Amino acid sequence: MADDLSFFSKDSFILKLPKKSPLVLRMVVLLFVMVCGVYIFSICLKQISTSSTSEFLNIGVIQKPCPEPNIEPWEIPYVHYPNPKTFSRAECACNPVRYFAIMSMQRSGSGWFETLLNNHTNISSNGEIFSVKVRRTNVSTIVETLDKVYNLDWFTSASKNECTAAVGLKWMLNQGLMQYHKEIVEYFNARGVSAIFLFRRNLLRRMISILANSYDQNAKLLNGTHKSHVHSPLEADILASYKPVINATLLVPNIREVEETTKKALEYFKSTRHIILYYEDVVKNRTKLTEVQEFLKVPKRELSSRQDSGVNRVGNPPSHPVEVLAIDFAYFAFNLETCFFSSSSSSFVASHRLFYSFFCPLNTQTLLYLFFFQSKEKFVFSCNVYVNDAPSIIFL
């Protein structure tokens, strides 16, 4: 009986699980791996699709820093590596660029001087940008315009290739330069902009040039067109044939006003890095252009301009050499602090500046030159120069 019970208990508690096929297990594992792979792949796709293309562009912009230029420590603020928005400087990205501004007055030779600079392969001077009033409405518009110019994003006929070594513009003193001089000086010093002052020594000749240019705006002597700058001796002689008449009453105040404006400009911008040039010096001595190239730290080149043939002709009476000498002598006498007049009877010494100095060109053969000196007692008629016939008209 006991044997039967034990036998029963053994048989009753032995459970045999059914055998599972190994093929099914393998299929389950394979399915699990496939699901995991699809899930991981979908996450990768999402990450790639959500990342913007700018990330790829940013990778391209990352470059090794430019090597330190071999310059003096004081030059470092004036060396720049602009990154234009409108084009890539490519292999010239590490070529240093200097910023400059030609600061001058109308009819002082700045147009001719700028064409000389633009004749250099590595210099871009973008013209009289602030002649457009909208660009000089306030300080913000001025700064915005300057930023475009110095970032190489301002395109004109003078714009060079990506290897430009000096970039700038021409800026007249009456085009917001004096009005916002404090802010502009701060900008120049902060951005490392160098100033090139170009003035004219003989302000009487400048005045004649202004009058001649103003006359031609209406007369249009060159085949019905007006040209501020000429490109041939023939054009220069045609424009120079006009003999302007100077208002003797306004002569002294006008010249004094120009002198004061020049002094103020030099005083306002004395804290900037600058060089002072005079039109007459550049005309007579082309080595001045070498000094400018050294100032801008560009390779030295022989510079020329299409306007060379007309320089020193327009606005001056060139028909007779005596007339040209008379104009120069007039301005020289105008700047004398004291003047002497001698006669057989007495000698007068003027205690004041020259009161009036003006010339009256009547034609190529006749020129009247008047000087009035103020003495203690009266005005003294100092001298009058006649060429051939005596003059019949005197402009007072």
Secondary structure, 3 states (H helix, E strand, C coil): CHHHHHHHHHHHHCCCCCCCCHHHHHHHHHHHHHHHHHHHHHHHHHHHHHCCCHHHHHHHHCCCCCCCCCCCHHHHHHCECCCCCCCCCHHHCCCCEEEEEEEECCCCCHHHHHHHHHCCCCEEECCCHHHCHHHHCCHHHHHHHHHHHHCCCCCCCCCCCCCCCEEEEEEEHHHHHCCCHHHHHHHHHHHCEEEEEEECCCHHHHHHHHHHHHHHHHHCCECCECCCCCCCHHHHHHHHCCCCCCCHHHHHHHHHHHHHHHHHHHHHCCCCCEEEEEHHHHHHCCHHHHHHHHHHCCCCCCCCCHHHHHCCCCCCCCCCHHHHHHHHHHHHHHCCCCCEEECCCCEEECCCCCCEEEEEEEECCEEEEEEEEECCCCEEECCCCCCCCCCCCCCC
